[in-house]
Amino acid sequence: MGSGFLFRAFARPYELLVYQESWRAHCRRLLALLPEGSGRRVLDLGCGPGVSALAMREASPTDRYVGVDLSGQMVRRACARRERAGLTAGELPFVQADASRLPFPDGAFDGVTGHSFLYLVSDRSAVLAEIRRVLRPGGGLVLLEPRRGPSVGPVLRSLSGGLRFAASMAAWRVVSRGFGQFREETLRATIEGAGFSGVRVEPTLRGLGLFASARRAERREGDPARRPGSS
């Protein structure tokens, strides 16, 4: 069962689980780990029902955000949530696209975020290469991914954040076991191998997750050629 089917089938329950303050706080943490600046262009990959992009926009409304998700149903839910927030498509676009073939020119963004996104991707090298392409030199990448390790103790500790938060952590744990969790050193090596520098990885979510932040290094020898029409 692929991630596309999973999120089409369970889009509504997933939205109910993630629309909570603890989840939004971790989304805002993604933004805080990006390089500082005014009017940053931020691409939110695996945006799901739009909770992450909206939380970041609330935290820093001077930045410009674009959400991308592979699931059309998730994008429709994100658009509906955007409308309920009183925003237009021009203010916060949500785009259905494959992260390995992003419809944006080279260097279009100052930052790329992903909340529990990379672990769902089958070809991580291709997606990271595409992320690197759409980032400007020196731009930042911040990910929150599931950490490989014990589950019962950390999930029980997550009850301190409320029953809904604990339920979301338990569900995330079950799903991520099927798609792949990361050790600190594995996630660091995966990102460094894609041409990113200054990679930092730290535990979060009571030890159930990992924050990873990095910068796009300068162009490397052997990088793919720029796409026709890209800037």
Residue frames as a rotation matrix with the C-alpha (Angstrom) as fourth column:
MET 1
0.579 0.815 0.000 0.00
0.815 -0.579 0.000 0.00
0.000 0.000 -1.000 0.00
GLY 2
-0.343 -0.758 0.555 1.59
0.758 -0.572 -0.314 3.28
0.555 0.313 0.771 -1.10
SER 3
-0.750 -0.008 -0.662 1.54
0.509 -0.647 -0.568 6.60
-0.424 -0.763 0.489 0.72
GLY 4
-0.892 0.448 -0.066 -0.74
-0.382 -0.667 0.639 8.10
0.242 0.595 0.766 -1.97
PHE 5
-0.212 0.835 -0.508 -3.47
0.176 0.544 0.821 5.52
0.961 0.084 -0.262 -1.28
LEU 6
-0.417 -0.011 -0.909 -2.98
0.886 0.216 -0.410 5.88
0.201 -0.976 -0.081 2.47
PHE 7
-0.832 0.021 -0.555 -3.57
0.238 -0.890 -0.390 9.62
-0.502 -0.456 0.735 2.50
ARG 8
-0.703 0.701 -0.116 -6.46
-0.420 -0.279 0.863 9.45
0.573 0.656 0.491 0.03
ALA 9
-0.162 0.659 -0.734 -8.19
0.391 0.726 0.566 6.87
0.906 -0.195 -0.375 2.19
PHE 10
0.156 0.144 -0.977 -7.51
0.984 0.060 0.166 8.52
0.082 -0.988 -0.132 5.53
ALA 11
-0.484 -0.374 0.791 -7.37
0.449 -0.882 -0.143 12.21
0.751 0.286 0.595 4.63
ARG 12
0.328 0.713 0.620 -10.15
-0.222 -0.579 0.784 13.23
0.918 -0.395 -0.031 7.01
PRO 13
0.901 -0.030 -0.432 -8.91
0.408 0.394 0.823 11.30
0.146 -0.918 0.368 10.08
TYR 14
-0.078 -0.997 0.006 -5.39
0.974 -0.077 -0.215 12.55
0.215 -0.011 0.977 9.38
GLU 15
-0.289 0.032 0.957 -6.62
0.156 -0.984 0.080 16.15
0.945 0.173 0.279 9.29
LEU 16
0.748 0.632 0.202 -8.39
-0.128 -0.161 0.979 15.70
0.651 -0.758 -0.039 12.61
LEU 17
0.664 -0.549 -0.508 -5.24
0.748 0.509 0.427 14.30
0.024 -0.663 0.748 14.21
VAL 18
-0.303 -0.935 0.183 -2.86
0.932 -0.331 -0.149 17.01
0.200 0.125 0.972 13.02
TYR 19
-0.065 0.306 0.950 -5.09
0.122 -0.942 0.312 20.04
0.990 0.136 0.024 13.57
GLN 20
0.800 0.185 -0.571 -3.95
0.571 0.058 0.819 20.65
0.184 -0.981 -0.059 17.14
GLU 21
0.910 -0.392 0.134 -1.68
-0.410 -0.899 0.152 23.14
0.061 -0.194 -0.979 18.86
SER 22
0.399 -0.812 0.427 1.16
-0.157 0.398 0.904 20.70
-0.903 -0.427 0.031 19.65
TRP 23
0.253 -0.249 0.935 1.40
0.862 0.497 -0.101 19.76
-0.439 0.832 0.340 15.96
ARG 24
0.830 0.115 0.546 1.24
0.411 -0.788 -0.459 23.39
0.378 0.605 -0.701 14.83
ALA 25
0.821 -0.570 0.011 3.96
-0.386 -0.542 0.746 24.34
-0.420 -0.617 -0.666 17.33
HIS 26
0.089 -0.809 0.582 6.33
0.322 0.576 0.752 21.85
-0.943 0.120 0.311 15.69
CYS 27
0.445 0.121 0.887 5.42
0.895 -0.105 -0.434 23.29
0.041 0.987 -0.155 12.29
ARG 28
0.976 -0.092 0.197 6.41
-0.099 -0.995 0.027 26.73
0.193 -0.046 -0.980 13.54
ARG 29
0.505 -0.841 0.194 9.68
-0.150 0.136 0.979 25.23
-0.850 -0.523 -0.058 14.77
LEU 30
0.278 -0.364 0.889 10.46
0.892 0.440 -0.099 24.24
-0.355 0.821 0.448 11.17
LEU 31
0.742 0.098 0.664 10.24
0.444 -0.813 -0.377 27.88
0.503 0.574 -0.646 10.19
ALA 32
0.919 -0.378 0.116 12.41
-0.339 -0.604 0.722 28.99
-0.203 -0.702 -0.682 13.11
LEU 33
0.349 -0.824 0.447 15.22
0.255 0.542 0.801 26.69
-0.902 -0.165 0.399 11.97
LEU 34
0.601 -0.120 0.790 15.40
0.791 -0.054 -0.609 28.22
0.115 0.991 0.062 8.48
PRO 35
-0.586 -0.808 0.062 17.99
0.803 -0.589 -0.088 30.94
0.108 -0.002 0.994 7.72
GLU 36
-0.017 0.583 -0.812 16.71
0.601 -0.643 -0.474 34.29
-0.799 -0.496 -0.340 8.98
GLY 37
-0.919 -0.246 0.309 15.50
0.394 -0.542 0.742 36.92
-0.016 0.804 0.595 6.55
SER 38
-0.382 0.809 -0.447 12.63
-0.221 -0.550 -0.806 39.18
-0.897 -0.209 0.389 5.60
GLY 39
0.343 0.633 -0.694 10.12
-0.843 -0.118 -0.525 38.16
-0.414 0.765 0.493 2.94
ARG 40
-0.684 -0.651 0.329 11.46
-0.478 0.741 0.472 34.64
-0.551 0.165 -0.818 2.62
ARG 41
0.116 0.642 -0.758 10.04
-0.933 0.333 0.139 32.35
0.341 0.691 0.637 -0.06
VAL 42
-0.588 -0.273 0.761 9.21
-0.666 0.698 -0.264 29.05
-0.459 -0.662 -0.592 1.66
LEU 43
-0.159 0.474 -0.866 8.15
-0.696 0.568 0.438 25.78
0.700 0.673 0.239 0.01
ASP 44
-0.266 0.175 0.948 6.27
-0.841 0.438 -0.317 23.39
-0.471 -0.882 0.031 2.31
LEU 45
-0.509 -0.017 -0.861 6.49
-0.639 0.678 0.364 19.84
0.577 0.735 -0.356 0.95
GLY 46
-0.597 0.408 -0.691 3.98
0.522 0.851 0.051 17.19
0.609 -0.330 -0.721 1.94
CYS 47
-0.843 0.202 0.499 1.73
-0.392 -0.865 -0.313 19.99
0.368 -0.459 0.808 3.16
GLY 48
-0.781 0.583 -0.224 -1.23
0.624 0.715 -0.314 17.63
-0.023 -0.385 -0.923 3.68
PRO 49
0.201 0.973 0.111 -4.39
0.961 -0.218 0.171 19.50
0.190 0.073 -0.979 4.74
GLY 50
0.211 -0.167 0.963 -2.48
0.330 -0.915 -0.231 22.79
0.920 0.366 -0.138 5.01
VAL 51
0.913 0.178 -0.367 -1.95
0.395 -0.160 0.905 22.84
0.102 -0.971 -0.216 8.78
SER 52
0.137 -0.957 -0.256 1.82
0.897 0.011 0.441 23.28
-0.419 -0.290 0.860 8.50
ALA 53
-0.497 -0.337 0.800 1.78
0.736 -0.651 0.184 26.11
0.459 0.680 0.572 5.94
LEU 54
0.408 0.737 0.538 -0.97
0.241 -0.656 0.715 27.97
0.880 -0.163 -0.445 7.78
ALA 55
0.811 -0.164 -0.562 0.83
0.570 0.006 0.821 27.63
-0.132 -0.986 0.099 11.11
MET 56
-0.251 -0.968 0.021 4.02
0.928 -0.234 0.289 29.03
-0.275 0.092 0.957 9.59
ARG 57
-0.326 0.182 0.928 2.17
0.546 -0.765 0.342 31.89
0.772 0.618 0.150 7.94
GLU 58
0.784 0.621 -0.014 0.53
0.328 -0.394 0.859 32.79
0.528 -0.678 -0.512 11.24
ALA 59
0.538 -0.654 -0.532 3.97
0.715 0.020 0.699 32.84
-0.446 -0.757 0.478 12.87
SER 60
-0.474 -0.745 -0.470 5.63
0.250 -0.625 0.739 34.93
-0.844 0.233 0.483 10.13
PRO 61
0.474 0.835 0.279 3.10
0.523 -0.013 -0.852 36.54
-0.708 0.550 -0.443 7.77
THR 62
0.455 -0.358 -0.816 5.75
-0.612 -0.791 0.006 38.59
-0.648 0.496 -0.578 5.94
ASP 63
-0.704 -0.669 0.241 7.15
-0.311 0.594 0.742 35.41
-0.639 0.447 -0.626 4.39
ARG 64
0.068 0.690 -0.721 5.61
-0.996 0.012 -0.083 33.88
-0.048 0.724 0.688 1.26
TYR 65
-0.462 -0.161 0.872 4.57
-0.413 0.909 -0.051 30.23
-0.784 -0.384 -0.487 1.30
VAL 66
-0.027 0.466 -0.885 3.68
-0.925 0.323 0.198 27.57
0.378 0.824 0.422 -1.25
GLY 67
-0.082 0.062 0.995 2.34
-0.633 0.767 -0.100 24.18
-0.769 -0.638 -0.024 -0.16
VAL 68
-0.217 -0.042 -0.975 2.81
-0.884 0.433 0.177 21.05
0.415 0.900 -0.131 -2.26
ASP 69
-0.209 0.137 0.968 1.30
-0.562 0.793 -0.234 17.61
-0.800 -0.593 -0.088 -1.83
LEU 70
-0.973 -0.189 -0.134 1.06
-0.223 0.599 0.769 14.54
-0.065 0.778 -0.625 -4.05
SER 71
-0.603 0.797 0.035 -2.53
0.763 0.589 -0.266 13.85
-0.232 -0.134 -0.963 -2.97
GLY 72
-0.670 0.449 0.591 -5.24
0.158 -0.691 0.705 15.84
0.725 0.566 0.392 -4.71
GLN 73
0.379 0.853 -0.360 -7.58
0.561 0.097 0.822 15.17
0.736 -0.514 -0.442 -1.81
MET 74
0.034 -0.450 -0.892 -5.09
0.956 -0.247 0.161 16.67
-0.293 -0.858 0.421 0.64
VAL 75
-0.900 -0.380 0.214 -4.65
0.432 -0.839 0.331 19.73
0.054 0.391 0.919 -1.58
ARG 76
-0.221 0.899 0.377 -8.42
0.235 -0.326 0.916 20.23
0.946 0.291 -0.139 -1.72
ARG 77
0.532 0.378 -0.758 -8.59
0.796 0.083 0.600 20.05
0.289 -0.922 -0.257 2.07
ALA 78
-0.417 -0.767 -0.488 -5.73
0.841 -0.529 0.112 22.53
-0.344 -0.364 0.865 2.32
CYS 79
-0.808 0.166 0.565 -7.55
0.260 -0.761 0.594 24.94
0.529 0.627 0.572 0.00
ALA 80
0.264 0.963 -0.054 -10.73
0.410 -0.062 0.910 24.63
0.873 -0.263 -0.411 2.07
ARG 81
0.350 -0.211 -0.913 -8.80
0.926 -0.065 0.371 25.31
-0.138 -0.975 0.172 5.27
ARG 82
-0.765 -0.639 0.083 -7.13
0.640 -0.738 0.212 28.32
-0.074 0.215 0.974 3.61
GLU 83
-0.417 0.690 0.591 -10.52
0.202 -0.564 0.801 29.74
0.886 0.453 0.095 2.68
ARG 84
0.565 0.631 -0.532 -11.78
0.641 0.071 0.764 29.29
0.520 -0.773 -0.364 6.25
ALA 85
-0.047 -0.688 -0.724 -8.72
0.914 -0.322 0.246 31.26
-0.403 -0.650 0.644 7.37
GLY 86
0.732 0.461 -0.501 -9.79
0.255 -0.868 -0.426 34.12
-0.632 0.184 -0.753 5.08
LEU 87
-0.253 -0.897 -0.363 -6.88
-0.275 -0.293 0.916 33.77
-0.928 0.331 -0.172 2.65
THR 88
0.724 0.439 -0.531 -6.84
-0.599 0.019 -0.801 33.61
-0.342 0.898 0.277 -1.15
ALA 89
0.828 -0.418 0.373 -4.97
0.519 0.823 -0.230 31.29
-0.211 0.384 0.899 -3.50
GLY 90
0.556 -0.637 0.533 -2.69
0.159 -0.548 -0.821 34.17
0.816 0.541 -0.204 -4.38
GLU 91
0.446 -0.355 0.822 -1.77
-0.833 -0.501 0.235 34.67
0.328 -0.789 -0.520 -0.74
LEU 92
-0.249 -0.498 0.830 -1.13
-0.718 0.671 0.188 30.98
-0.651 -0.549 -0.525 -0.04
PRO 93
0.155 0.294 -0.943 -1.02
-0.923 0.384 -0.032 28.66
0.353 0.875 0.331 -3.07
PHE 94
-0.002 -0.144 0.990 -1.46
-0.461 0.878 0.127 24.90
-0.888 -0.456 -0.068 -2.65
VAL 95
0.066 -0.143 -0.988 -0.21
-0.994 0.075 -0.077 22.81
0.085 0.987 -0.137 -5.56
GLN 96
0.768 0.132 0.626 -0.62
-0.197 0.980 0.036 19.12
-0.609 -0.151 0.779 -6.38
ALA 97
0.529 -0.672 -0.519 2.75
-0.734 -0.055 -0.677 17.87
0.427 0.739 -0.522 -7.59
ASP 98
0.838 -0.412 -0.357 5.31
0.466 0.882 0.076 15.09
0.284 -0.230 0.931 -7.32
ALA 99
0.830 -0.529 -0.177 8.24
-0.218 -0.600 0.770 16.21
-0.513 -0.601 -0.613 -5.16
SER 100
-0.023 -0.867 0.498 10.64
0.493 0.424 0.760 14.51
-0.870 0.263 0.417 -7.58
ARG 101
-0.487 -0.071 0.871 9.37
0.841 -0.307 0.445 16.79
0.236 0.949 0.210 -10.40
LEU 102
-0.111 0.441 -0.890 8.61
0.669 -0.630 -0.395 20.15
-0.735 -0.639 -0.225 -8.83
PRO 103
0.307 0.335 0.891 7.00
0.929 -0.308 -0.205 22.75
0.206 0.891 -0.406 -11.13
PHE 104
0.913 -0.082 -0.400 9.27
0.095 -0.910 0.403 25.59
-0.397 -0.406 -0.823 -9.99
PRO 105
0.738 -0.673 0.053 12.41
-0.114 -0.202 -0.973 27.17
0.666 0.711 -0.226 -11.47
ASP 106
0.049 -0.841 -0.539 15.92
0.782 0.368 -0.502 26.80
0.621 -0.397 0.676 -10.10
GLY 107
-0.805 -0.552 -0.216 16.60
0.548 -0.552 -0.629 28.79
0.228 -0.625 0.747 -6.96
ALA 108
-0.201 0.824 0.529 12.96
0.175 -0.501 0.848 29.82
0.964 0.263 -0.043 -6.53
PHE 109
0.795 0.593 -0.126 12.92
0.164 -0.011 0.986 29.43
0.584 -0.805 -0.106 -2.73
ASP 110
0.009 -0.741 0.671 14.88
-0.741 -0.456 -0.493 30.60
0.671 -0.493 -0.554 0.29
GLY 111
-0.646 -0.189 0.740 13.68
-0.702 0.528 -0.478 27.68
-0.300 -0.828 -0.473 2.38
VAL 112
-0.154 0.601 -0.784 12.07
-0.470 0.654 0.593 24.26
0.869 0.459 0.182 2.07
THR 113
-0.499 0.072 0.864 10.23
-0.837 0.218 -0.502 22.55
-0.224 -0.973 -0.049 4.91
GLY 114
-0.187 0.497 -0.847 8.75
-0.390 0.754 0.529 19.10
0.901 0.430 0.053 5.34
HIS 115
-0.278 0.194 0.941 6.79
-0.949 0.100 -0.301 17.85
-0.153 -0.976 0.157 8.37
SER 116
-0.192 0.097 0.977 6.97
-0.193 0.972 -0.134 14.03
-0.962 -0.214 -0.168 8.38
PHE 117
0.637 0.385 -0.668 7.50
-0.643 -0.211 -0.736 13.97
-0.424 0.898 0.113 4.63
LEU 118
-0.078 -0.781 -0.619 10.78
-0.988 0.144 -0.056 12.38
0.133 0.608 -0.783 3.52
TYR 119
-0.666 -0.208 0.716 10.13
-0.455 0.874 -0.170 9.01
-0.591 -0.439 -0.677 5.16
LEU 120
0.307 0.889 0.339 7.14
-0.093 0.383 -0.919 8.52
-0.947 0.251 0.200 2.83
VAL 121
0.514 -0.152 -0.844 9.23
-0.823 -0.364 -0.435 9.07
-0.241 0.919 -0.312 -0.32
SER 122
0.913 -0.144 0.381 10.40
0.193 0.977 -0.094 6.02
-0.358 0.159 0.920 -2.26
ASP 123
0.312 -0.832 0.458 13.23
0.837 0.013 -0.547 7.75
0.449 0.555 0.701 -4.14
ARG 124
0.727 0.000 -0.686 14.70
0.526 -0.642 0.558 10.04
-0.441 -0.767 -0.467 -1.50
SER 125
-0.356 -0.932 -0.065 17.80
0.616 -0.286 0.734 10.88
-0.703 0.222 0.676 -3.52
ALA 126
-0.479 0.237 0.846 15.70
0.788 -0.309 0.533 12.18
0.388 0.921 -0.039 -6.42
VAL 127
0.622 0.783 0.024 13.52
0.669 -0.547 0.502 14.27
0.407 -0.296 -0.864 -4.13
LEU 128
0.491 -0.514 -0.703 16.47
0.511 -0.484 0.711 15.76
-0.705 -0.708 0.025 -2.24
ALA 129
-0.602 -0.694 0.394 18.14
0.715 -0.248 0.654 16.60
-0.357 0.676 0.645 -5.55
GLU 130
-0.107 0.666 0.738 14.98
0.747 -0.436 0.502 18.39
0.656 0.605 -0.451 -6.65
ILE 131
0.796 0.317 -0.515 14.77
0.598 -0.542 0.591 20.25
-0.092 -0.778 -0.621 -3.33
ARG 132
-0.045 -0.914 -0.402 18.36
0.593 -0.349 0.726 21.35
-0.804 -0.206 0.558 -3.79
ARG 133
-0.551 -0.138 0.823 17.56
0.822 -0.256 0.508 22.56
0.141 0.957 0.254 -7.31
VAL 134
0.274 0.782 0.561 14.68
0.621 -0.589 0.517 24.82
0.734 0.207 -0.647 -6.25
LEU 135
0.701 -0.130 -0.701 16.63
0.598 -0.427 0.678 26.26
-0.388 -0.895 -0.222 -3.30
ARG 136
0.827 -0.516 0.224 18.83
-0.298 -0.739 -0.605 29.29
0.478 0.434 -0.764 -3.84
PRO 137
-0.023 -0.902 -0.431 22.52
0.420 0.383 -0.823 28.83
0.907 -0.199 0.370 -2.88
GLY 138
-0.906 -0.348 0.240 22.67
-0.088 -0.401 -0.912 29.15
0.413 -0.848 0.332 0.88
GLY 139
-0.035 0.977 0.210 18.96
-0.773 -0.159 0.614 28.41
0.633 -0.141 0.761 1.22
GLY 140
-0.690 -0.255 0.678 17.78
-0.709 0.430 -0.560 26.21
-0.149 -0.866 -0.477 4.06
LEU 141
-0.138 0.620 -0.773 16.12
-0.270 0.727 0.631 22.82
0.953 0.295 0.067 4.33
VAL 142
-0.693 -0.006 0.721 14.32
-0.718 0.098 -0.689 21.77
-0.067 -0.995 -0.072 7.54
LEU 143
-0.191 0.589 -0.785 12.65
-0.308 0.724 0.618 18.40
0.932 0.360 0.043 8.03
LEU 144
-0.249 0.148 0.957 10.86
-0.926 0.254 -0.280 16.66
-0.284 -0.956 0.074 10.87
GLU 145
-0.072 0.111 -0.991 11.06
-0.628 0.767 0.132 12.88
0.775 0.632 0.014 10.45
PRO 146
0.880 0.445 0.168 10.20
-0.414 0.545 0.729 9.78
0.233 -0.711 0.664 12.53
ARG 147
-0.082 -0.954 0.289 13.06
-0.981 0.026 -0.192 8.50
0.175 -0.300 -0.938 14.66
ARG 148
0.261 0.086 -0.962 13.93
-0.163 0.986 0.044 4.83
0.952 0.145 0.271 14.77
GLY 149
-0.818 -0.521 0.244 13.82
-0.333 0.083 -0.939 3.49
0.469 -0.850 -0.242 18.31
PRO 150
-0.810 0.521 -0.269 11.49
0.567 0.578 -0.587 2.43
-0.150 -0.628 -0.763 21.13
SER 151
-0.554 0.694 0.460 7.83
0.117 -0.482 0.868 3.39
0.824 0.535 0.185 20.80
VAL 152
0.172 0.796 -0.581 5.87
0.733 0.291 0.615 2.52
0.658 -0.531 -0.533 23.93
GLY 153
-0.147 -0.305 -0.941 7.69
0.931 -0.365 -0.027 4.74
-0.336 -0.880 0.337 26.42
PRO 154
-0.959 -0.259 -0.112 7.81
0.208 -0.917 0.340 7.87
-0.191 0.302 0.934 24.22
VAL 155
-0.492 0.849 0.192 4.17
0.160 -0.129 0.979 7.48
0.856 0.512 -0.072 23.16
LEU 156
0.239 0.564 -0.791 3.10
0.898 0.182 0.401 7.16
0.370 -0.806 -0.463 26.80
ARG 157
-0.464 -0.483 -0.743 5.13
0.731 -0.682 -0.014 10.27
-0.500 -0.550 0.669 27.66
SER 158
-0.919 0.131 0.372 3.36
0.191 -0.678 0.710 12.12
0.345 0.724 0.598 24.86
LEU 159
-0.002 0.958 -0.288 0.15
0.865 0.146 0.479 11.84
0.501 -0.248 -0.829 26.91
SER 160
-0.291 -0.162 -0.943 1.40
0.749 -0.652 -0.119 14.91
-0.595 -0.741 0.311 28.76
GLY 161
-0.974 -0.074 -0.213 0.51
-0.076 -0.783 0.617 16.83
-0.213 0.617 0.757 25.58
GLY 162
-0.186 0.980 -0.073 -3.08
-0.841 -0.197 -0.504 15.59
-0.508 -0.032 0.860 25.68
LEU 163
0.057 0.298 0.953 -4.95
0.049 0.952 -0.301 12.55
-0.997 0.064 0.040 24.40
ARG 164
0.937 0.345 -0.048 -5.27
-0.012 -0.107 -0.994 13.88
-0.349 0.932 -0.096 20.85
PHE 165
0.383 -0.882 -0.276 -1.54
-0.921 -0.342 -0.184 14.55
0.068 0.325 -0.943 20.62
ALA 166
-0.352 -0.510 0.785 -0.74
-0.607 0.762 0.224 11.08
-0.713 -0.398 -0.578 21.98
ALA 167
0.459 0.599 0.656 -3.13
0.171 0.665 -0.727 9.53
-0.872 0.446 0.203 19.45
SER 168
0.916 -0.159 -0.368 -1.41
-0.401 -0.377 -0.835 11.36
-0.006 0.913 -0.409 16.61
MET 169
-0.039 -0.993 0.110 2.00
-0.993 0.051 0.107 10.17
-0.112 -0.105 -0.988 17.83
ALA 170
-0.182 0.037 0.983 0.78
-0.246 0.966 -0.082 6.57
-0.952 -0.256 -0.167 18.11
ALA 171
0.808 0.526 0.265 -0.67
0.146 0.258 -0.955 6.68
-0.571 0.810 0.131 14.58
TRP 172
0.665 -0.644 -0.379 2.51
-0.739 -0.492 -0.461 8.26
0.111 0.587 -0.802 13.22
ARG 173
-0.221 -0.776 0.592 4.53
-0.814 0.481 0.327 5.52
-0.538 -0.409 -0.737 14.89
VAL 174
0.189 0.383 0.904 2.49
0.110 0.907 -0.407 2.76
-0.976 0.177 0.130 13.27
VAL 175
0.974 0.227 -0.014 2.58
0.024 -0.162 -0.986 4.31
-0.227 0.960 -0.163 9.78
SER 176
0.500 -0.841 -0.206 6.28
-0.864 -0.468 -0.185 5.17
0.059 0.270 -0.961 9.91
ARG 177
-0.075 -0.495 0.866 7.19
-0.441 0.795 0.416 1.60
-0.895 -0.350 -0.278 10.81
GLY 178
0.534 0.388 0.751 5.78
0.426 0.644 -0.636 0.57
-0.730 0.660 0.179 7.46
PHE 179
0.970 -0.098 0.223 7.56
0.152 -0.469 -0.870 3.25
0.190 0.878 -0.440 5.41
GLY 180
0.182 -0.977 -0.114 10.84
0.767 0.214 -0.605 3.63
0.615 0.023 0.788 7.28
GLN 181
0.983 0.042 -0.181 12.13
0.161 -0.679 0.716 5.50
-0.093 -0.733 -0.674 10.31
PHE 182
0.486 -0.838 0.248 15.50
-0.035 -0.302 -0.953 7.24
0.873 0.455 -0.176 10.55
ARG 183
0.422 -0.550 -0.721 18.41
0.887 0.086 0.453 6.96
-0.187 -0.830 0.525 12.92
GLU 184
0.699 -0.177 -0.693 20.22
-0.018 -0.973 0.230 10.26
-0.715 -0.148 -0.683 13.49
GLU 185
-0.302 -0.947 -0.104 23.28
-0.196 -0.045 0.980 9.18
-0.933 0.317 -0.172 11.52
THR 186
-0.402 0.229 0.887 21.20
0.810 0.541 0.227 7.79
-0.428 0.810 -0.402 8.63
LEU 187
0.699 0.713 0.056 19.19
0.673 -0.629 -0.389 10.98
-0.242 0.309 -0.920 8.20
ARG 188
0.476 -0.609 -0.634 22.35
-0.266 -0.787 0.557 13.10
-0.838 -0.096 -0.537 8.39
ALA 189
-0.545 -0.752 0.371 24.15
0.093 0.385 0.918 10.95
-0.833 0.535 -0.140 5.81
THR 190
-0.012 0.644 0.765 21.12
0.940 0.269 -0.212 10.98
-0.342 0.716 -0.609 3.48
ILE 191
0.891 0.382 -0.245 20.95
0.316 -0.910 -0.270 14.78
-0.326 0.163 -0.931 3.47
GLU 192
0.210 -0.899 -0.385 24.73
-0.381 -0.438 0.815 15.30
-0.901 -0.025 -0.434 3.23
GLY 193
-0.454 -0.404 0.794 24.89
0.439 0.674 0.594 12.84
-0.775 0.619 -0.128 0.33
ALA 194
0.392 0.688 0.611 22.45
0.903 -0.160 -0.399 15.02
-0.177 0.708 -0.684 -1.61
GLY 195
-0.229 -0.621 0.750 24.83
0.759 -0.597 -0.262 18.00
0.610 0.509 0.607 -1.51
PHE 196
0.746 0.482 0.461 23.68
0.055 -0.733 0.677 19.85
0.664 -0.480 -0.573 1.59
SER 197
-0.379 -0.922 -0.077 26.07
0.302 -0.045 -0.952 21.32
0.875 -0.384 0.296 4.13
GLY 198
-0.780 -0.027 0.625 25.91
-0.507 -0.558 -0.657 22.19
0.367 -0.829 0.422 7.82
VAL 199
0.015 0.837 -0.547 23.52
-0.117 0.544 0.831 19.32
0.993 0.052 0.106 8.55
ARG 200
-0.820 -0.157 0.550 22.25
-0.551 -0.043 -0.834 19.25
0.154 -0.987 -0.051 12.12
VAL 201
-0.108 0.772 -0.627 19.98
-0.039 0.626 0.778 16.52
0.993 0.109 -0.037 13.54
GLU 202
-0.879 -0.135 0.458 18.33
-0.439 -0.146 -0.886 16.63
0.186 -0.980 0.069 16.96
PRO 203
-0.706 0.644 -0.294 15.62
0.659 0.750 0.061 14.56
0.260 -0.151 -0.954 18.70
THR 204
-0.774 0.572 0.272 12.15
-0.615 -0.781 -0.109 15.98
0.150 -0.251 0.956 19.29
LEU 205
0.147 0.959 -0.243 8.60
-0.764 0.266 0.588 14.81
0.628 0.099 0.772 20.11
ARG 206
0.567 0.035 0.823 9.68
-0.752 0.429 0.500 12.94
-0.335 -0.903 0.270 23.29
GLY 207
-0.388 -0.840 0.378 12.26
-0.508 0.538 0.673 11.07
-0.769 0.069 -0.635 21.24
LEU 208
0.252 0.575 0.779 9.81
0.381 0.680 -0.626 9.92
-0.889 0.455 -0.048 18.56
GLY 209
0.923 0.156 0.353 10.99
0.385 -0.334 -0.860 12.41
-0.016 0.930 -0.368 15.93
LEU 210
-0.128 -0.984 -0.127 14.07
0.840 -0.176 0.513 14.10
-0.526 -0.041 0.849 14.53
PHE 211
0.873 0.197 -0.446 14.55
-0.033 -0.889 -0.458 17.68
-0.486 0.414 -0.769 13.41
ALA 212
0.002 -0.887 0.462 17.10
0.875 0.225 0.428 18.01
-0.483 0.404 0.777 10.60
SER 213
0.861 0.204 -0.466 18.32
0.002 -0.917 -0.398 21.35
-0.509 0.342 -0.790 9.26
ALA 214
-0.052 -0.875 0.482 20.82
0.783 0.264 0.563 22.04
-0.620 0.406 0.672 6.47
ARG 215
0.226 0.033 -0.974 21.91
-0.402 -0.907 -0.124 24.59
-0.888 0.419 -0.191 3.88
ARG 216
0.932 0.045 0.358 22.16
0.309 0.413 -0.857 24.19
-0.186 0.910 0.371 0.14
ALA 217
0.019 -0.989 -0.143 25.83
0.361 -0.127 0.924 24.07
-0.932 -0.070 0.355 -0.78
GLU 218
-0.054 -0.121 -0.991 27.14
-0.763 -0.635 0.119 25.64
-0.644 0.763 -0.058 -3.96
ARG 219
0.788 0.399 -0.469 26.77
-0.616 0.498 -0.611 23.81
-0.010 0.770 0.638 -7.26
ARG 220
0.159 -0.714 0.682 28.75
-0.330 0.613 0.718 20.58
-0.930 -0.339 -0.139 -7.38
GLU 221
-0.558 -0.406 -0.723 30.49
-0.825 0.179 0.536 18.97
-0.088 0.896 -0.435 -10.32
GLY 222
-0.965 0.213 -0.152 28.17
0.162 0.943 0.292 16.39
0.205 0.257 -0.944 -11.82
ASP 223
-0.487 0.850 -0.203 24.96
-0.023 -0.244 -0.969 18.18
-0.873 -0.467 0.138 -10.80
PRO 224
-0.051 0.536 0.843 22.16
0.919 0.355 -0.170 17.79
-0.390 0.766 -0.511 -13.37
ALA 225
-0.846 -0.248 0.473 21.89
0.468 -0.771 0.433 20.53
0.257 0.587 0.768 -15.95
ARG 226
-0.719 0.611 -0.331 19.44
-0.222 -0.653 -0.724 23.32
-0.659 -0.447 0.605 -15.39
ARG 227
-0.167 0.763 0.625 16.02
0.745 0.512 -0.426 22.69
-0.645 0.395 -0.654 -16.81
PRO 228
-0.720 0.003 0.694 14.99
0.576 -0.556 0.599 24.54
0.389 0.831 0.398 -19.94
GLY 229
0.071 0.787 0.613 13.09
0.219 -0.611 0.760 27.68
0.973 0.080 -0.215 -19.00
SER 230
0.595 0.103 -0.797 14.27
0.798 0.041 0.601 27.67
0.095 -0.994 -0.058 -15.38
SER 231
0.795 -0.243 0.556 15.71
-0.152 -0.967 -0.205 30.83
0.587 0.079 -0.806 -13.96
